[in-house]
Amino acid sequence: MNLASTVRAALLMVVAVTATMATAALPRERFAQTSSAPASRPFAGRMSPRGEGGPQERQELMEFLRQNMPELARQLEALHKANPAVAERQFRQIEGLYRRVKDYPPELRQAALARGWLNVAILRTAQQLRAAKPEDKPKLEERIKALISEQFDKEMIVRQYELERLTKQLAKLQEQLDQHKANRDKIIQNKLQRVERWTSATQPGSQPASQPATENSPERGGI
């Protein structure tokens, strides 16, 4: 099962359940008074709470969903037509997850989004299990097990990526440190020359000069 298929299993279930409830939520007229988004471009013209996501970022997210999770995008757009207020709340939750992982490669963004939304799917299935008839419980229990397994796999994908990224950063830092150690005498000499130029420029009658690099200055002696 690829990442896009896994995301469908979790996200579409959540959106579909919400869509079923949409007709009982706030009327469309109330939402229309607060929304500047054209009907043909849902979610594109609003600003997220606290100004975190502007129209451009929201449109970027919708384009990502259309290209990588088309079924989820269609579900959201259908829900927006049925009840924009409920769709907006759903979109904000997805937007919050996306903002935290938007710098990941596309396939990692899918895994990271699935990791968060599988929590929602597990919770909703657990609620169904709690109210289910005895004959329906085995199927729901299997569903919960499958969701938890999928969530674990997505968690491992994200953690592996983060580990590899940190490993590369540490390797780069180690390389820089080794270079500084190898150039110790040169770095010390460069700093000494800057100090000498500064002291010479601050003799009586000379023009003021900027303060030389010190141990706590941004230059840090060339390090």
C-alpha positions in Angstrom: 0.0 0.0 0.0 1.5 3.4 -1.0 1.3 6.6 1.0 -1.5 8.1 -0.9 -3.7 5.0 -0.4 -2.9 5.1 3.3 -3.9 8.7 3.6 -7.2 7.9 1.8 -8.0 5.3 4.4 -7.7 7.7 7.3 -8.5 11.2 6.0 -11.5 10.3 3.8 -13.2 8.5 6.6 -12.9 11.6 8.8 -14.1 14.0 6.1 -16.9 11.6 5.1 -18.2 11.4 8.6 -18.1 15.2 8.9 -19.9 15.6 5.6 -22.7 13.4 6.9 -23.2 15.8 9.8 -22.9 18.9 7.6 -26.6 19.4 7.0 -27.2 19.9 10.7 -24.5 22.5 11.2 -24.5 26.2 10.7 -26.4 27.6 7.7 -24.5 28.7 4.7 -25.7 32.3 4.9 -23.9 32.8 8.2 -20.6 31.5 6.8 -21.0 33.6 3.6 -21.0 36.8 5.7 -17.5 36.0 6.9 -16.0 34.5 3.8 -14.4 36.3 0.8 -13.5 33.1 -1.1 -15.1 32.6 -4.5 -17.4 29.5 -4.6 -15.2 28.1 -7.4 -12.1 28.3 -5.2 -13.0 27.1 -1.7 -10.6 27.9 1.2 -8.5 30.2 -1.1 -9.7 33.6 0.1 -9.8 33.3 3.9 -7.2 34.0 6.5 -6.6 31.4 9.1 -7.0 32.2 12.8 -4.2 34.4 14.2 -3.2 35.3 10.7 -1.0 32.2 10.3 -2.1 31.2 6.8 -2.9 33.7 4.1 -4.8 33.0 0.8 -1.6 32.1 -1.0 -0.6 29.4 1.6 -4.1 28.0 1.7 -4.2 27.8 -2.1 -0.8 26.0 -2.0 -2.3 23.4 0.4 -5.3 22.8 -1.8 -3.1 22.4 -4.9 -1.0 19.9 -2.9 -4.1 18.0 -2.0 -5.5 18.0 -5.5 -2.2 16.6 -6.9 -1.3 14.1 -4.2 -4.6 13.3 -2.4 -7.3 14.0 -5.1 -10.0 12.1 -3.3 -9.5 14.1 -0.1 -9.6 17.3 -2.1 -12.9 16.4 -3.7 -14.4 15.4 -0.4 -13.4 18.8 1.1 -14.8 20.7 -1.8 -18.0 18.7 -1.7 -18.3 19.4 2.0 -17.7 23.1 1.4 -20.7 23.2 -0.9 -22.8 21.3 1.6 -21.7 23.4 4.6 -18.8 25.8 4.3 -18.5 26.4 8.1 -17.9 22.7 8.8 -15.6 22.4 5.8 -13.6 25.4 7.1 -13.0 23.7 10.5 -11.9 20.6 8.8 -9.6 22.5 6.5 -8.0 24.4 9.4 -7.1 21.1 11.1 -5.4 19.9 7.9 -3.8 23.3 7.4 -2.2 23.1 10.9 -0.7 19.8 10.2 0.5 20.9 6.8 2.2 24.0 8.1 4.4 21.9 10.4 5.6 19.6 7.5 5.4 21.8 4.4 9.2 21.8 4.0 9.3 18.0 3.8 9.4 16.2 0.5 5.9 15.5 -0.9 5.9 11.8 0.1 7.0 12.7 3.6 4.3 15.3 3.8 1.8 12.6 3.0 3.1 10.4 5.7 3.2 13.2 8.3 -0.3 14.3 7.5 -1.5 10.7 7.8 0.3 10.3 11.1 -1.8 13.1 12.6 -5.1 12.3 10.9 -4.9 8.6 11.8 -5.3 9.7 15.5 -8.7 11.2 14.5 -9.7 8.1 12.6 -8.7 5.9 15.6 -10.7 8.1 17.9 -13.8 8.0 15.7 -13.6 4.3 15.2 -13.2 3.8 19.0 -16.4 5.9 19.5 -18.2 3.7 17.0 -16.9 0.6 18.8 -18.2 1.9 22.1 -21.7 2.2 20.8 -21.7 -0.8 18.5 -23.8 -3.9 18.8 -21.9 -7.0 20.0 -22.0 -8.6 16.5 -20.4 -5.5 15.0 -17.6 -5.1 17.4 -15.1 -7.6 15.9 -15.1 -5.8 12.6 -14.5 -2.4 14.3 -11.8 -3.9 16.5 -10.0 -5.1 13.4 -10.4 -1.7 11.9 -8.8 0.0 14.9 -5.9 -2.5 14.8 -5.3 -1.7 11.1 -5.4 2.0 11.8 -2.9 1.7 14.6 -0.6 -0.4 12.5 -0.8 2.2 9.7 -0.1 5.0 12.1 3.0 3.2 13.4 4.3 2.7 9.9 3.8 6.4 9.0 5.5 7.4 12.3 8.5 5.3 11.4 8.7 6.8 8.0 8.7 10.3 9.4 11.2 9.5 12.2 13.5 7.8 9.7 13.5 10.9 7.6 14.1 13.2 10.5 16.9 11.0 11.7 18.6 11.1 8.3 18.2 14.8 8.2 19.7 15.3 11.6 22.6 12.9 10.7 23.4 15.0 7.7 23.4 18.2 9.8 25.7 16.6 12.4 28.0 15.4 9.7 28.2 18.9 8.2 28.9 20.4 11.6 31.6 17.9 12.3 33.2 18.7 8.9 33.2 22.4 9.8 34.7 21.7 13.2 37.4 19.6 11.7 38.2 22.4 9.2 38.5 25.0 11.9 40.8 22.7 13.9 43.0 22.2 10.8 43.2 25.9 10.3 43.8 26.8 13.9 47.0 28.8 13.3 45.5 30.7 10.4 42.3 31.6 12.2 44.3 32.9 15.2 46.6 34.9 13.0 43.6 36.5 11.1 42.0 37.5 14.4 45.3 38.9 15.7 45.6 41.0 12.5 42.1 42.4 12.9 42.9 43.4 16.5 46.1 45.1 15.4 44.3 47.0 12.6 41.7 48.2 15.1 44.1 49.3 17.7 46.2 51.2 15.0 43.0 52.9 13.7 42.0 54.1 17.2 45.3 56.0 18.0 44.8 59.7 18.9 43.9 61.7 15.8 42.7 58.7 13.8 39.2 58.0 12.6 37.0 55.9 14.8 36.9 52.2 13.8 34.6 49.4 14.4 35.3 47.2 17.4 37.4 44.1 16.5 36.0 40.6 16.7 36.0 39.1 20.2 35.2 35.7 21.5 31.5 36.6 21.7 31.3 38.6 18.5 29.6 37.3 15.4 32.9 36.8 13.7 34.4 34.8 16.5 37.8 34.9 15.1 36.8 33.4 11.8 34.8 30.5 13.3 
